[in-house]
């Protein structure tokens, strides 16, 4: 599925870690770990054994200014696909 269809799922697994200045913005730092969620829900959304983990820094109006996520998808043929996502928005 990839991250494109996983936005709500990622939000459900996010835990607030505190406030932090990031890339010139006042943000809230969140840790993301889909393994915190119910295993059956994770299996439906990503596949058995799959997960998304990382960190996101988000402004008070919901704009992510930095995000680092690692996705590991266990395929039905036994292969594992790993993808690293990183986004940075810098204030000028």
FIVONU-867643 format. One record per atom (N, C-alpha, C, O): residue number from 1; residue in one letter; atom name; x, y, z. Coordinates in steps of 0.05 Angstrom, whole numbers, padded with zeros to 5 digits, always signed. Example, Ala and Ser with C-alpha at 12.3 -4.5 7.8 and 13.67 -1.06 7.14 Angstrom:
BEGIN
<site seq="1" type="A" atom="N" X="+00264" Y="-00114" Z="+00156"/>
<site seq="1" type="A" atom="CA" X="+00246" Y="-00090" Z="+00156"/>
<site seq="1" type="A" atom="C" X="+00264" Y="-00066" Z="+00156"/>
<site seq="1" type="A" atom="O" X="+00285" Y="-00066" Z="+00169"/>
<site seq="2" type="S" atom="N" X="+00257" Y="-00045" Z="+00142"/>
<site seq="2" type="S" atom="CA" X="+00273" Y="-00021" Z="+00143"/>
<site seq="2" type="S" atom="C" X="+00258" Y="+00001" Z="+00157"/>
<site seq="2" type="S" atom="O" X="+00268" Y="+00023" Z="+00161"/>
//
This chain:
BEGIN
<site seq="1" type="X" atom="N" X="+00016" Y="-00024" Z="+00000"/>
<site seq="1" type="X" atom="CA" X="+00000" Y="+00000" Z="+00000"/>
<site seq="1" type="X" atom="C" X="+00017" Y="+00025" Z="+00000"/>
<site seq="1" type="X" atom="O" X="+00011" Y="+00044" Z="-00014"/>
<site seq="2" type="X" atom="N" X="+00038" Y="+00026" Z="+00015"/>
<site seq="2" type="X" atom="CA" X="+00056" Y="+00049" Z="+00017"/>
<site seq="2" type="X" atom="C" X="+00043" Y="+00071" Z="+00034"/>
<site seq="2" type="X" atom="O" X="+00020" Y="+00068" Z="+00043"/>
<site seq="3" type="X" atom="N" X="+00058" Y="+00092" Z="+00038"/>
<site seq="3" type="X" atom="CA" X="+00049" Y="+00113" Z="+00056"/>
<site seq="3" type="X" atom="C" X="+00025" Y="+00128" Z="+00045"/>
<site seq="3" type="X" atom="O" X="+00010" Y="+00139" Z="+00061"/>
<site seq="4" type="X" atom="N" X="+00022" Y="+00130" Z="+00019"/>
<site seq="4" type="X" atom="CA" X="+00000" Y="+00145" Z="+00008"/>
<site seq="4" type="X" atom="C" X="-00027" Y="+00138" Z="+00020"/>
<site seq="4" type="X" atom="O" X="-00044" Y="+00155" Z="+00024"/>
<site seq="5" type="X" atom="N" X="-00032" Y="+00112" Z="+00024"/>
<site seq="5" type="X" atom="CA" X="-00057" Y="+00103" Z="+00035"/>
<site seq="5" type="X" atom="C" X="-00057" Y="+00099" Z="+00065"/>
<site seq="5" type="X" atom="O" X="-00076" Y="+00088" Z="+00076"/>
<site seq="6" type="X" atom="N" X="-00036" Y="+00107" Z="+00079"/>
<site seq="6" type="X" atom="CA" X="-00032" Y="+00100" Z="+00107"/>
<site seq="6" type="X" atom="C" X="-00033" Y="+00124" Z="+00126"/>
<site seq="6" type="X" atom="O" X="-00027" Y="+00122" Z="+00149"/>
<site seq="7" type="X" atom="N" X="-00041" Y="+00148" Z="+00116"/>
<site seq="7" type="X" atom="CA" X="-00041" Y="+00172" Z="+00132"/>
<site seq="7" type="X" atom="C" X="-00056" Y="+00170" Z="+00158"/>
<site seq="7" type="X" atom="O" X="-00045" Y="+00176" Z="+00179"/>
<site seq="8" type="X" atom="N" X="-00081" Y="+00161" Z="+00157"/>
<site seq="8" type="X" atom="CA" X="-00097" Y="+00158" Z="+00182"/>
<site seq="8" type="X" atom="C" X="-00085" Y="+00137" Z="+00200"/>
<site seq="8" type="X" atom="O" X="-00086" Y="+00140" Z="+00225"/>
<site seq="9" type="X" atom="N" X="-00075" Y="+00116" Z="+00189"/>
<site seq="9" type="X" atom="CA" X="-00064" Y="+00094" Z="+00204"/>
<site seq="9" type="X" atom="C" X="-00039" Y="+00104" Z="+00219"/>
<site seq="9" type="X" atom="O" X="-00034" Y="+00097" Z="+00242"/>
<site seq="10" type="X" atom="N" X="-00023" Y="+00121" Z="+00206"/>
<site seq="10" type="X" atom="CA" X="+00001" Y="+00132" Z="+00218"/>
<site seq="10" type="X" atom="C" X="-00007" Y="+00151" Z="+00241"/>
<site seq="10" type="X" atom="O" X="+00005" Y="+00150" Z="+00263"/>
<site seq="11" type="X" atom="N" X="-00028" Y="+00168" Z="+00237"/>
<site seq="11" type="X" atom="CA" X="-00037" Y="+00185" Z="+00258"/>
<site seq="11" type="X" atom="C" X="-00046" Y="+00170" Z="+00283"/>
<site seq="11" type="X" atom="O" X="-00041" Y="+00178" Z="+00305"/>
<site seq="12" type="X" atom="N" X="-00060" Y="+00147" Z="+00278"/>
<site seq="12" type="X" atom="CA" X="-00069" Y="+00131" Z="+00301"/>
<site seq="12" type="X" atom="C" X="-00046" Y="+00120" Z="+00318"/>
<site seq="12" type="X" atom="O" X="-00050" Y="+00117" Z="+00342"/>
<site seq="13" type="X" atom="N" X="-00023" Y="+00116" Z="+00306"/>
<site seq="13" type="X" atom="CA" X="-00001" Y="+00104" Z="+00320"/>
<site seq="13" type="X" atom="C" X="+00018" Y="+00125" Z="+00331"/>
<site seq="13" type="X" atom="O" X="+00038" Y="+00118" Z="+00344"/>
<site seq="14" type="X" atom="N" X="+00013" Y="+00151" Z="+00326"/>
<site seq="14" type="X" atom="CA" X="+00031" Y="+00173" Z="+00335"/>
<site seq="14" type="X" atom="C" X="+00026" Y="+00179" Z="+00365"/>
<site seq="14" type="X" atom="O" X="+00004" Y="+00180" Z="+00374"/>
<site seq="15" type="X" atom="N" X="+00048" Y="+00183" Z="+00379"/>
<site seq="15" type="X" atom="CA" X="+00048" Y="+00190" Z="+00407"/>
<site seq="15" type="X" atom="C" X="+00063" Y="+00217" Z="+00410"/>
<site seq="15" type="X" atom="O" X="+00086" Y="+00220" Z="+00401"/>
<site seq="16" type="X" atom="N" X="+00051" Y="+00236" Z="+00423"/>
<site seq="16" type="X" atom="CA" X="+00063" Y="+00262" Z="+00428"/>
<site seq="16" type="X" atom="C" X="+00087" Y="+00259" Z="+00446"/>
<site seq="16" type="X" atom="O" X="+00086" Y="+00247" Z="+00467"/>
<site seq="17" type="X" atom="N" X="+00110" Y="+00270" Z="+00437"/>
<site seq="17" type="X" atom="CA" X="+00134" Y="+00269" Z="+00452"/>
<site seq="17" type="X" atom="C" X="+00142" Y="+00296" Z="+00464"/>
<site seq="17" type="X" atom="O" X="+00161" Y="+00297" Z="+00480"/>
<site seq="18" type="X" atom="N" X="+00128" Y="+00317" Z="+00457"/>
<site seq="18" type="X" atom="CA" X="+00134" Y="+00344" Z="+00468"/>
<site seq="18" type="X" atom="C" X="+00136" Y="+00365" Z="+00447"/>
<site seq="18" type="X" atom="O" X="+00132" Y="+00359" Z="+00423"/>
<site seq="19" type="X" atom="N" X="+00142" Y="+00389" Z="+00455"/>
<site seq="19" type="X" atom="CA" X="+00145" Y="+00412" Z="+00437"/>
<site seq="19" type="X" atom="C" X="+00175" Y="+00415" Z="+00430"/>
<site seq="19" type="X" atom="O" X="+00192" Y="+00409" Z="+00446"/>
<site seq="20" type="X" atom="N" X="+00179" Y="+00424" Z="+00405"/>
<site seq="20" type="X" atom="CA" X="+00207" Y="+00427" Z="+00396"/>
<site seq="20" type="X" atom="C" X="+00208" Y="+00447" Z="+00373"/>
<site seq="20" type="X" atom="O" X="+00190" Y="+00447" Z="+00356"/>
<site seq="21" type="X" atom="N" X="+00229" Y="+00463" Z="+00371"/>
<site seq="21" type="X" atom="CA" X="+00233" Y="+00480" Z="+00348"/>
<site seq="21" type="X" atom="C" X="+00246" Y="+00463" Z="+00327"/>
<site seq="21" type="X" atom="O" X="+00266" Y="+00449" Z="+00332"/>
<site seq="22" type="X" atom="N" X="+00235" Y="+00463" Z="+00302"/>
<site seq="22" type="X" atom="CA" X="+00246" Y="+00447" Z="+00280"/>
<site seq="22" type="X" atom="C" X="+00244" Y="+00463" Z="+00254"/>
<site seq="22" type="X" atom="O" X="+00222" Y="+00473" Z="+00247"/>
<site seq="23" type="X" atom="N" X="+00266" Y="+00466" Z="+00241"/>
<site seq="23" type="X" atom="CA" X="+00267" Y="+00479" Z="+00215"/>
<site seq="23" type="X" atom="C" X="+00256" Y="+00507" Z="+00216"/>
<site seq="23" type="X" atom="O" X="+00244" Y="+00516" Z="+00196"/>
<site seq="24" type="X" atom="N" X="+00259" Y="+00521" Z="+00238"/>
<site seq="24" type="X" atom="CA" X="+00249" Y="+00548" Z="+00241"/>
<site seq="24" type="X" atom="C" X="+00219" Y="+00550" Z="+00249"/>
<site seq="24" type="X" atom="O" X="+00208" Y="+00572" Z="+00251"/>
<site seq="25" type="X" atom="N" X="+00207" Y="+00528" Z="+00256"/>
<site seq="25" type="X" atom="CA" X="+00179" Y="+00527" Z="+00263"/>
<site seq="25" type="X" atom="C" X="+00176" Y="+00517" Z="+00292"/>
<site seq="25" type="X" atom="O" X="+00192" Y="+00501" Z="+00301"/>
<site seq="26" type="X" atom="N" X="+00155" Y="+00527" Z="+00306"/>
<site seq="26" type="X" atom="CA" X="+00148" Y="+00515" Z="+00332"/>
<site seq="26" type="X" atom="C" X="+00131" Y="+00490" Z="+00325"/>
<site seq="26" type="X" atom="O" X="+00111" Y="+00492" Z="+00312"/>
<site seq="27" type="X" atom="N" X="+00139" Y="+00467" Z="+00335"/>
<site seq="27" type="X" atom="CA" X="+00125" Y="+00442" Z="+00328"/>
<site seq="27" type="X" atom="C" X="+00120" Y="+00425" Z="+00352"/>
<site seq="27" type="X" atom="O" X="+00131" Y="+00429" Z="+00374"/>
<site seq="28" type="X" atom="N" X="+00103" Y="+00405" Z="+00348"/>
<site seq="28" type="X" atom="CA" X="+00100" Y="+00383" Z="+00366"/>
<site seq="28" type="X" atom="C" X="+00113" Y="+00359" Z="+00354"/>
<site seq="28" type="X" atom="O" X="+00109" Y="+00353" Z="+00330"/>
<site seq="29" type="X" atom="N" X="+00130" Y="+00346" Z="+00369"/>
<site seq="29" type="X" atom="CA" X="+00144" Y="+00322" Z="+00360"/>
<site seq="29" type="X" atom="C" X="+00127" Y="+00297" Z="+00367"/>
<site seq="29" type="X" atom="O" X="+00118" Y="+00294" Z="+00389"/>
<site seq="30" type="X" atom="N" X="+00124" Y="+00280" Z="+00347"/>
<site seq="30" type="X" atom="CA" X="+00109" Y="+00255" Z="+00351"/>
<site seq="30" type="X" atom="C" X="+00127" Y="+00231" Z="+00343"/>
<site seq="30" type="X" atom="O" X="+00141" Y="+00233" Z="+00323"/>
<site seq="31" type="X" atom="N" X="+00126" Y="+00210" Z="+00359"/>
<site seq="31" type="X" atom="CA" X="+00138" Y="+00185" Z="+00351"/>
<site seq="31" type="X" atom="C" X="+00116" Y="+00168" Z="+00338"/>
<site seq="31" type="X" atom="O" X="+00093" Y="+00168" Z="+00347"/>
<site seq="32" type="X" atom="N" X="+00123" Y="+00155" Z="+00316"/>
<site seq="32" type="X" atom="CA" X="+00104" Y="+00138" Z="+00301"/>
<site seq="32" type="X" atom="C" X="+00114" Y="+00110" Z="+00303"/>
<site seq="32" type="X" atom="O" X="+00137" Y="+00103" Z="+00297"/>
<site seq="33" type="X" atom="N" X="+00095" Y="+00092" Z="+00310"/>
<site seq="33" type="X" atom="CA" X="+00102" Y="+00063" Z="+00311"/>
<site seq="33" type="X" atom="C" X="+00076" Y="+00047" Z="+00309"/>
<site seq="33" type="X" atom="O" X="+00062" Y="+00044" Z="+00329"/>
<site seq="34" type="X" atom="N" X="+00071" Y="+00037" Z="+00286"/>
<site seq="34" type="X" atom="CA" X="+00046" Y="+00022" Z="+00282"/>
<site seq="34" type="X" atom="C" X="+00045" Y="-00004" Z="+00297"/>
<site seq="34" type="X" atom="O" X="+00024" Y="-00017" Z="+00299"/>
<site seq="35" type="X" atom="N" X="+00068" Y="-00014" Z="+00308"/>
<site seq="35" type="X" atom="CA" X="+00067" Y="-00038" Z="+00324"/>
<site seq="35" type="X" atom="C" X="+00054" Y="-00033" Z="+00351"/>
<site seq="35" type="X" atom="O" X="+00048" Y="-00053" Z="+00365"/>
<site seq="36" type="X" atom="N" X="+00049" Y="-00008" Z="+00358"/>
<site seq="36" type="X" atom="CA" X="+00033" Y="-00002" Z="+00382"/>
<site seq="36" type="X" atom="C" X="+00004" Y="-00009" Z="+00379"/>
<site seq="36" type="X" atom="O" X="-00010" Y="-00012" Z="+00399"/>
<site seq="37" type="X" atom="N" X="-00005" Y="-00011" Z="+00354"/>
<site seq="37" type="X" atom="CA" X="-00034" Y="-00015" Z="+00349"/>
<site seq="37" type="X" atom="C" X="-00040" Y="-00045" Z="+00350"/>
<site seq="37" type="X" atom="O" X="-00022" Y="-00062" Z="+00352"/>
<site seq="38" type="X" atom="N" X="-00065" Y="-00051" Z="+00350"/>
<site seq="38" type="X" atom="CA" X="-00075" Y="-00079" Z="+00350"/>
<site seq="38" type="X" atom="C" X="-00063" Y="-00094" Z="+00327"/>
<site seq="38" type="X" atom="O" X="-00064" Y="-00085" Z="+00304"/>
<site seq="39" type="X" atom="N" X="-00052" Y="-00118" Z="+00332"/>
<site seq="39" type="X" atom="CA" X="-00038" Y="-00133" Z="+00311"/>
<site seq="39" type="X" atom="C" X="-00057" Y="-00140" Z="+00288"/>
<site seq="39" type="X" atom="O" X="-00048" Y="-00141" Z="+00265"/>
<site seq="40" type="X" atom="N" X="-00082" Y="-00145" Z="+00293"/>
<site seq="40" type="X" atom="CA" X="-00101" Y="-00152" Z="+00271"/>
<site seq="40" type="X" atom="C" X="-00106" Y="-00128" Z="+00254"/>
<site seq="40" type="X" atom="O" X="-00108" Y="-00130" Z="+00229"/>
<site seq="41" type="X" atom="N" X="-00107" Y="-00104" Z="+00266"/>
<site seq="41" type="X" atom="CA" X="-00110" Y="-00079" Z="+00250"/>
<site seq="41" type="X" atom="C" X="-00085" Y="-00074" Z="+00233"/>
<site seq="41" type="X" atom="O" X="-00088" Y="-00067" Z="+00209"/>
<site seq="42" type="X" atom="N" X="-00062" Y="-00078" Z="+00244"/>
<site seq="42" type="X" atom="CA" X="-00037" Y="-00074" Z="+00230"/>
<site seq="42" type="X" atom="C" X="-00035" Y="-00093" Z="+00206"/>
<site seq="42" type="X" atom="O" X="-00027" Y="-00086" Z="+00185"/>
<site seq="43" type="X" atom="N" X="-00043" Y="-00118" Z="+00211"/>
<site seq="43" type="X" atom="CA" X="-00043" Y="-00139" Z="+00190"/>
<site seq="43" type="X" atom="C" X="-00061" Y="-00131" Z="+00167"/>
<site seq="43" type="X" atom="O" X="-00054" Y="-00135" Z="+00144"/>
<site seq="44" type="X" atom="N" X="-00085" Y="-00121" Z="+00173"/>
<site seq="44" type="X" atom="CA" X="-00104" Y="-00113" Z="+00152"/>
<site seq="44" type="X" atom="C" X="-00093" Y="-00090" Z="+00136"/>
<site seq="44" type="X" atom="O" X="-00095" Y="-00090" Z="+00111"/>
<site seq="45" type="X" atom="N" X="-00082" Y="-00070" Z="+00149"/>
<site seq="45" type="X" atom="CA" X="-00072" Y="-00046" Z="+00136"/>
<site seq="45" type="X" atom="C" X="-00046" Y="-00050" Z="+00121"/>
<site seq="45" type="X" atom="O" X="-00043" Y="-00040" Z="+00098"/>
<site seq="46" type="X" atom="N" X="-00027" Y="-00064" Z="+00133"/>
<site seq="46" type="X" atom="CA" X="+00000" Y="-00066" Z="+00122"/>
<site seq="46" type="X" atom="C" X="+00008" Y="-00094" Z="+00113"/>
<site seq="46" type="X" atom="O" X="+00025" Y="-00098" Z="+00096"/>
<site seq="47" type="X" atom="N" X="-00004" Y="-00114" Z="+00126"/>
<site seq="47" type="X" atom="CA" X="+00003" Y="-00142" Z="+00121"/>
<site seq="47" type="X" atom="C" X="+00017" Y="-00153" Z="+00146"/>
<site seq="47" type="X" atom="O" X="+00029" Y="-00138" Z="+00161"/>
<site seq="48" type="X" atom="N" X="+00015" Y="-00178" Z="+00151"/>
<site seq="48" type="X" atom="CA" X="+00026" Y="-00191" Z="+00175"/>
<site seq="48" type="X" atom="C" X="+00056" Y="-00185" Z="+00177"/>
<site seq="48" type="X" atom="O" X="+00071" Y="-00189" Z="+00158"/>
<site seq="49" type="X" atom="N" X="+00064" Y="-00177" Z="+00201"/>
<site seq="49" type="X" atom="CA" X="+00093" Y="-00172" Z="+00206"/>
<site seq="49" type="X" atom="C" X="+00103" Y="-00145" Z="+00196"/>
<site seq="49" type="X" atom="O" X="+00126" Y="-00138" Z="+00201"/>
<site seq="50" type="X" atom="N" X="+00086" Y="-00130" Z="+00182"/>
<site seq="50" type="X" atom="CA" X="+00095" Y="-00104" Z="+00171"/>
<site seq="50" type="X" atom="C" X="+00091" Y="-00082" Z="+00191"/>
<site seq="50" type="X" atom="O" X="+00076" Y="-00084" Z="+00210"/>
<site seq="51" type="X" atom="N" X="+00106" Y="-00060" Z="+00187"/>
<site seq="51" type="X" atom="CA" X="+00104" Y="-00037" Z="+00205"/>
<site seq="51" type="X" atom="C" X="+00114" Y="-00011" Z="+00192"/>
<site seq="51" type="X" atom="O" X="+00127" Y="-00011" Z="+00171"/>
<site seq="52" type="X" atom="N" X="+00106" Y="+00011" Z="+00205"/>
<site seq="52" type="X" atom="CA" X="+00117" Y="+00037" Z="+00198"/>
<site seq="52" type="X" atom="C" X="+00126" Y="+00049" Z="+00225"/>
<site seq="52" type="X" atom="O" X="+00111" Y="+00050" Z="+00244"/>
<site seq="53" type="X" atom="N" X="+00151" Y="+00059" Z="+00226"/>
<site seq="53" type="X" atom="CA" X="+00162" Y="+00072" Z="+00250"/>
<site seq="53" type="X" atom="C" X="+00177" Y="+00097" Z="+00242"/>
<site seq="53" type="X" atom="O" X="+00188" Y="+00099" Z="+00220"/>
<site seq="54" type="X" atom="N" X="+00178" Y="+00117" Z="+00260"/>
<site seq="54" type="X" atom="CA" X="+00193" Y="+00141" Z="+00254"/>
<site seq="54" type="X" atom="C" X="+00185" Y="+00164" Z="+00272"/>
<site seq="54" type="X" atom="O" X="+00174" Y="+00160" Z="+00294"/>
<site seq="55" type="X" atom="N" X="+00191" Y="+00188" Z="+00263"/>
<site seq="55" type="X" atom="CA" X="+00186" Y="+00212" Z="+00278"/>
<site seq="55" type="X" atom="C" X="+00174" Y="+00234" Z="+00259"/>
<site seq="55" type="X" atom="O" X="+00182" Y="+00235" Z="+00236"/>
<site seq="56" type="X" atom="N" X="+00156" Y="+00250" Z="+00270"/>
<site seq="56" type="X" atom="CA" X="+00145" Y="+00272" Z="+00254"/>
<site seq="56" type="X" atom="C" X="+00143" Y="+00297" Z="+00272"/>
<site seq="56" type="X" atom="O" X="+00137" Y="+00295" Z="+00296"/>
<site seq="57" type="X" atom="N" X="+00149" Y="+00320" Z="+00260"/>
<site seq="57" type="X" atom="CA" X="+00147" Y="+00346" Z="+00274"/>
<site seq="57" type="X" atom="C" X="+00126" Y="+00361" Z="+00259"/>
<site seq="57" type="X" atom="O" X="+00128" Y="+00366" Z="+00235"/>
<site seq="58" type="X" atom="N" X="+00105" Y="+00370" Z="+00274"/>
<site seq="58" type="X" atom="CA" X="+00081" Y="+00381" Z="+00261"/>
<site seq="58" type="X" atom="C" X="+00074" Y="+00408" Z="+00274"/>
<site seq="58" type="X" atom="O" X="+00076" Y="+00411" Z="+00299"/>
<site seq="59" type="X" atom="N" X="+00067" Y="+00428" Z="+00258"/>
<site seq="59" type="X" atom="CA" X="+00059" Y="+00454" Z="+00269"/>
<site seq="59" type="X" atom="C" X="+00032" Y="+00452" Z="+00281"/>
<site seq="59" type="X" atom="O" X="+00018" Y="+00432" Z="+00278"/>
<site seq="60" type="X" atom="N" X="+00024" Y="+00473" Z="+00296"/>
<site seq="60" type="X" atom="CA" X="-00002" Y="+00473" Z="+00310"/>
<site seq="60" type="X" atom="C" X="-00025" Y="+00472" Z="+00290"/>
<site seq="60" type="X" atom="O" X="-00047" Y="+00463" Z="+00297"/>
<site seq="61" type="X" atom="N" X="-00021" Y="+00480" Z="+00265"/>
<site seq="61" type="X" atom="CA" X="-00043" Y="+00478" Z="+00245"/>
<site seq="61" type="X" atom="C" X="-00041" Y="+00452" Z="+00228"/>
<site seq="61" type="X" atom="O" X="-00055" Y="+00450" Z="+00208"/>
<site seq="62" type="X" atom="N" X="-00025" Y="+00433" Z="+00237"/>
<site seq="62" type="X" atom="CA" X="-00024" Y="+00407" Z="+00225"/>
<site seq="62" type="X" atom="C" X="-00005" Y="+00403" Z="+00201"/>
<site seq="62" type="X" atom="O" X="-00007" Y="+00382" Z="+00188"/>
<site seq="63" type="X" atom="N" X="+00012" Y="+00422" Z="+00196"/>
<site seq="63" type="X" atom="CA" X="+00031" Y="+00420" Z="+00174"/>
<site seq="63" type="X" atom="C" X="+00057" Y="+00405" Z="+00183"/>
<site seq="63" type="X" atom="O" X="+00070" Y="+00415" Z="+00201"/>
<site seq="64" type="X" atom="N" X="+00063" Y="+00382" Z="+00171"/>
<site seq="64" type="X" atom="CA" X="+00088" Y="+00369" Z="+00179"/>
<site seq="64" type="X" atom="C" X="+00112" Y="+00385" Z="+00167"/>
<site seq="64" type="X" atom="O" X="+00113" Y="+00390" Z="+00143"/>
<site seq="65" type="X" atom="N" X="+00132" Y="+00392" Z="+00184"/>
<site seq="65" type="X" atom="CA" X="+00155" Y="+00406" Z="+00174"/>
<site seq="65" type="X" atom="C" X="+00180" Y="+00388" Z="+00173"/>
<site seq="65" type="X" atom="O" X="+00199" Y="+00395" Z="+00160"/>
<site seq="66" type="X" atom="N" X="+00178" Y="+00366" Z="+00186"/>
<site seq="66" type="X" atom="CA" X="+00199" Y="+00345" Z="+00183"/>
<site seq="66" type="X" atom="C" X="+00186" Y="+00318" Z="+00189"/>
<site seq="66" type="X" atom="O" X="+00170" Y="+00316" Z="+00208"/>
<site seq="67" type="X" atom="N" X="+00194" Y="+00299" Z="+00174"/>
<site seq="67" type="X" atom="CA" X="+00183" Y="+00272" Z="+00178"/>
<site seq="67" type="X" atom="C" X="+00204" Y="+00252" Z="+00169"/>
<site seq="67" type="X" atom="O" X="+00215" Y="+00255" Z="+00147"/>
<site seq="68" type="X" atom="N" X="+00210" Y="+00233" Z="+00185"/>
<site seq="68" type="X" atom="CA" X="+00228" Y="+00211" Z="+00178"/>
<site seq="68" type="X" atom="C" X="+00213" Y="+00185" Z="+00186"/>
<site seq="68" type="X" atom="O" X="+00208" Y="+00180" Z="+00209"/>
<site seq="69" type="X" atom="N" X="+00207" Y="+00169" Z="+00165"/>
<site seq="69" type="X" atom="CA" X="+00192" Y="+00144" Z="+00170"/>
<site seq="69" type="X" atom="C" X="+00205" Y="+00121" Z="+00155"/>
<site seq="69" type="X" atom="O" X="+00215" Y="+00124" Z="+00133"/>
<site seq="70" type="X" atom="N" X="+00205" Y="+00098" Z="+00168"/>
<site seq="70" type="X" atom="CA" X="+00214" Y="+00073" Z="+00155"/>
<site seq="70" type="X" atom="C" X="+00191" Y="+00054" Z="+00154"/>
<site seq="70" type="X" atom="O" X="+00177" Y="+00049" Z="+00174"/>
<site seq="71" type="X" atom="N" X="+00187" Y="+00043" Z="+00130"/>
<site seq="71" type="X" atom="CA" X="+00165" Y="+00025" Z="+00125"/>
<site seq="71" type="X" atom="C" X="+00177" Y="-00003" Z="+00118"/>
<site seq="71" type="X" atom="O" X="+00195" Y="-00004" Z="+00101"/>
<site seq="72" type="X" atom="N" X="+00167" Y="-00024" Z="+00131"/>
<site seq="72" type="X" atom="CA" X="+00175" Y="-00051" Z="+00124"/>
<site seq="72" type="X" atom="C" X="+00151" Y="-00067" Z="+00119"/>
<site seq="72" type="X" atom="O" X="+00134" Y="-00071" Z="+00136"/>
<site seq="73" type="X" atom="N" X="+00148" Y="-00076" Z="+00094"/>
<site seq="73" type="X" atom="CA" X="+00124" Y="-00091" Z="+00086"/>
<site seq="73" type="X" atom="C" X="+00132" Y="-00120" Z="+00079"/>
<site seq="73" type="X" atom="O" X="+00149" Y="-00125" Z="+00062"/>
<site seq="74" type="X" atom="N" X="+00120" Y="-00139" Z="+00093"/>
<site seq="74" type="X" atom="CA" X="+00125" Y="-00167" Z="+00089"/>
<site seq="74" type="X" atom="C" X="+00105" Y="-00177" Z="+00067"/>
<site seq="74" type="X" atom="O" X="+00080" Y="-00177" Z="+00072"/>
<site seq="75" type="X" atom="N" X="+00115" Y="-00185" Z="+00045"/>
<site seq="75" type="X" atom="CA" X="+00098" Y="-00193" Z="+00022"/>
<site seq="75" type="X" atom="C" X="+00089" Y="-00222" Z="+00025"/>
<site seq="75" type="X" atom="O" X="+00101" Y="-00238" Z="+00039"/>
<site seq="76" type="X" atom="N" X="+00068" Y="-00229" Z="+00011"/>
<site seq="76" type="X" atom="CA" X="+00057" Y="-00256" Z="+00012"/>
<site seq="76" type="X" atom="C" X="+00076" Y="-00277" Z="+00000"/>
<site seq="76" type="X" atom="O" X="+00074" Y="-00301" Z="+00007"/>
<site seq="77" type="X" atom="N" X="+00095" Y="-00268" Z="-00017"/>
<site seq="77" type="X" atom="CA" X="+00114" Y="-00287" Z="-00028"/>
<site seq="77" type="X" atom="C" X="+00139" Y="-00291" Z="-00010"/>
<site seq="77" type="X" atom="O" X="+00157" Y="-00305" Z="-00018"/>
<site seq="78" type="X" atom="N" X="+00138" Y="-00279" Z="+00014"/>
<site seq="78" type="X" atom="CA" X="+00160" Y="-00282" Z="+00033"/>
<site seq="78" type="X" atom="C" X="+00181" Y="-00260" Z="+00031"/>
<site seq="78" type="X" atom="O" X="+00198" Y="-00258" Z="+00049"/>
<site seq="79" type="X" atom="N" X="+00180" Y="-00243" Z="+00011"/>
<site seq="79" type="X" atom="CA" X="+00199" Y="-00222" Z="+00008"/>
<site seq="79" type="X" atom="C" X="+00192" Y="-00199" Z="+00027"/>
<site seq="79" type="X" atom="O" X="+00169" Y="-00197" Z="+00036"/>
<site seq="80" type="X" atom="N" X="+00211" Y="-00182" Z="+00032"/>
<site seq="80" type="X" atom="CA" X="+00207" Y="-00158" Z="+00050"/>
<site seq="80" type="X" atom="C" X="+00215" Y="-00133" Z="+00034"/>
<site seq="80" type="X" atom="O" X="+00238" Y="-00132" Z="+00024"/>
<site seq="81" type="X" atom="N" X="+00197" Y="-00114" Z="+00033"/>
<site seq="81" type="X" atom="CA" X="+00203" Y="-00089" Z="+00020"/>
<site seq="81" type="X" atom="C" X="+00208" Y="-00068" Z="+00041"/>
<site seq="81" type="X" atom="O" X="+00191" Y="-00064" Z="+00059"/>
<site seq="82" type="X" atom="N" X="+00230" Y="-00054" Z="+00040"/>
<site seq="82" type="X" atom="CA" X="+00237" Y="-00033" Z="+00059"/>
<site seq="82" type="X" atom="C" X="+00239" Y="-00006" Z="+00045"/>
<site seq="82" type="X" atom="O" X="+00253" Y="-00004" Z="+00024"/>
<site seq="83" type="X" atom="N" X="+00226" Y="+00014" Z="+00055"/>
<site seq="83" type="X" atom="CA" X="+00227" Y="+00041" Z="+00043"/>
<site seq="83" type="X" atom="C" X="+00232" Y="+00061" Z="+00065"/>
<site seq="83" type="X" atom="O" X="+00220" Y="+00060" Z="+00087"/>
<site seq="84" type="X" atom="N" X="+00249" Y="+00080" Z="+00060"/>
<site seq="84" type="X" atom="CA" X="+00255" Y="+00102" Z="+00079"/>
<site seq="84" type="X" atom="C" X="+00244" Y="+00128" Z="+00066"/>
<site seq="84" type="X" atom="O" X="+00249" Y="+00134" Z="+00043"/>
<site seq="85" type="X" atom="N" X="+00228" Y="+00143" Z="+00082"/>
<site seq="85" type="X" atom="CA" X="+00217" Y="+00168" Z="+00073"/>
<site seq="85" type="X" atom="C" X="+00228" Y="+00190" Z="+00091"/>
<site seq="85" type="X" atom="O" X="+00230" Y="+00187" Z="+00115"/>
<site seq="86" type="X" atom="N" X="+00235" Y="+00213" Z="+00078"/>
<site seq="86" type="X" atom="CA" X="+00244" Y="+00236" Z="+00094"/>
<site seq="86" type="X" atom="C" X="+00235" Y="+00261" Z="+00080"/>
<site seq="86" type="X" atom="O" X="+00237" Y="+00264" Z="+00056"/>
<site seq="87" type="X" atom="N" X="+00223" Y="+00279" Z="+00096"/>
<site seq="87" type="X" atom="CA" X="+00213" Y="+00305" Z="+00086"/>
<site seq="87" type="X" atom="C" X="+00223" Y="+00327" Z="+00104"/>
<site seq="87" type="X" atom="O" X="+00221" Y="+00324" Z="+00129"/>
<site seq="88" type="X" atom="N" X="+00233" Y="+00349" Z="+00093"/>
<site seq="88" type="X" atom="CA" X="+00240" Y="+00372" Z="+00109"/>
<site seq="88" type="X" atom="C" X="+00229" Y="+00397" Z="+00095"/>
<site seq="88" type="X" atom="O" X="+00233" Y="+00401" Z="+00071"/>
<site seq="89" type="X" atom="N" X="+00215" Y="+00413" Z="+00110"/>
<site seq="89" type="X" atom="CA" X="+00206" Y="+00439" Z="+00101"/>
<site seq="89" type="X" atom="C" X="+00220" Y="+00460" Z="+00118"/>
<site seq="89" type="X" atom="O" X="+00218" Y="+00460" Z="+00142"/>
<site seq="90" type="X" atom="N" X="+00234" Y="+00479" Z="+00105"/>
<site seq="90" type="X" atom="CA" X="+00250" Y="+00498" Z="+00119"/>
<site seq="90" type="X" atom="C" X="+00238" Y="+00526" Z="+00115"/>
<site seq="90" type="X" atom="O" X="+00231" Y="+00534" Z="+00093"/>
<site seq="91" type="X" atom="N" X="+00236" Y="+00541" Z="+00137"/>
<site seq="91" type="X" atom="CA" X="+00226" Y="+00568" Z="+00136"/>
<site seq="91" type="X" atom="C" X="+00247" Y="+00587" Z="+00125"/>
<site seq="91" type="X" atom="O" X="+00270" Y="+00585" Z="+00134"/>
<site seq="92" type="X" atom="N" X="+00240" Y="+00604" Z="+00106"/>
<site seq="92" type="X" atom="CA" X="+00259" Y="+00623" Z="+00095"/>
<site seq="92" type="X" atom="C" X="+00259" Y="+00648" Z="+00110"/>
<site seq="92" type="X" atom="O" X="+00274" Y="+00667" Z="+00103"/>
//
